[in-house]
């Protein structure tokens, strides 16, 4: 009996010498729009995150790791409430997600002002990349303007000199069309921003028909994109006025769009056929786990968890020092599905971008790499960021 009491006392004493954080899991809040028009991309991000945790055996820095999901329903006011619950109620170490730019703009200050680390898995609003940058934000995706800049440059080189451009009326839509106009050297024959609640684009398609441009460029992610491409095709314009996009086409949306997406060109920083071992394993295991091909959204979700995990590993699970976490995130060594990349001073990736198109392989529609469009692209807003 005495021996047993002594053993219990020793165990209790050892437990008391361990940091409290080491006895708790690394908590990661996933703030995603699981409901609403951005549900499909958000589900892909979540599935990518969960696969990354599977690959890490749900461990980071020698500690258990757990994902706490909060659905913001694509509504900024609900996103702020959900972020506050994650910070004050769940006491998370990191928050990831905030996939829509209006969600990111709503939660950015409430999260970073509490010195909680926010890992962006999709949206990269211009203010966040520029004058409002924060050491508590780091992107695992891209800055909003960049994919459209790539497309504007491509169409200019192709000799297209007259383009009609459209996007939803929110931060990302404005950023992407600004990016397109920055690099496209031809005429903009029309520029339209549609309400976030709109899914019937017949009036806008009539305006395109009347303008009769050489091409149309759109940024319509998620359900918006599915509806736009279907309606554009049904109007009979696709064969007359070629349609180009950034983040309207992904591996999930093209299945919903169907053959109307065949031959369409898009730009992205990740494609399923990028040739590296990490990406091959990611694509294979994602298909095995979920029964479908991963999209760039899934790849971003996967990388966000690997980024956090690499930082936690480097710190051996000790997340008590915010300055050390900042440095560990910036210097994190992990194998990204997109291949090697680095960080600019504003905590956005310096990375390659690709031109892609939709092809059919057997019965499946796939996004295929046409070419590497830009190497080691930097966003234009880093110069405005006061961080060094």
Secondary structure by P-SEA (a helix, b strand, c coil): caaaaaaaaaaaaaaaaccccccccbbbbbbccccccaaaaaaaaaaaaaaaaaaaccccccbbbbbbbbbccccaaaaaaaaaaaacccccccccccccaaaaaacaaaaaaacbbbbbccccccccccccccccccccccccaaaaaaaaaaaaaacccbbbbbbcccaaaaaaaaaaaacccccccbbbbbccccccaaaaaaaaaaacccbbbbbcccaaaaaaaaaaaaacccccbbbbbcccccaaaaaaacccccccccccccccccccaaaaaaaaaaaaaccccccaaaaaaaaaaaaaaaaaaaaccccccaaaaaaaaaaccccccccbbbbcccccccbbbbbbbbbbcccbbbbbbccccccccccccccccccc
